[in-house]
Amino acid sequence: MIRIDQDDPARADVHRLLSEHLADMFATSPAESVHVLDHSALSGPEITFWTAREEGGLLGCGALKLLAAPPGSAQHGGKQHGEIKSMRTTEGARGRGIATLMLGHILDEARSRGWGRLYLETGTQEYFAPARRLYARHGFTECPPFAGYVLDPNSVFMELRL
């Protein structure tokens, strides 16, 4: 049975997965276009971090970051918004629907918190095509940069109104 629970990004197996994720991002995108958070940043108070495990074995991870209210946020009903961070599946778990399970968990959590929108940034390269398809299947659409991001030919920005 696959369980998704809050976890510690510094836990040894999670740290290895996040280090692999960071290395892949730098291998795939120019340094100025890499927006991945390391394990210490994922431990911040504005972030909730989860792992998916089966019989204790790590399958993947994902995080939800509370975004600071943008100027004029009252126009969005005064609701809080979030950003999906660090969605990653272990190599051995790919193709098993782990990313879909994690994304569903994150969406459910954001909805239960009463948040208005979820945002994310991902890459434009072919390496990121499966992620873009996953997000689009769940209703995310492209949007302008958010939360301090700037236009970047290596980034795709997406949002989902909850």
Secondary structure, DSSP 8 states (H G I E B T S, - for coil): -EEEEE--TTSHHHHHHHHHHHHHHHHHS-GGG-----TTGGGSTTEEEEEEEETTEEEEEEEEEEE---TTGGGGTT--EEEEEEEEE-GGGTTSSHHHHHHHHHHHHHHHTT-SEEEEEEE-SGGGHHHHHHHHHTT-EE----TT----TTEEEEEEE-
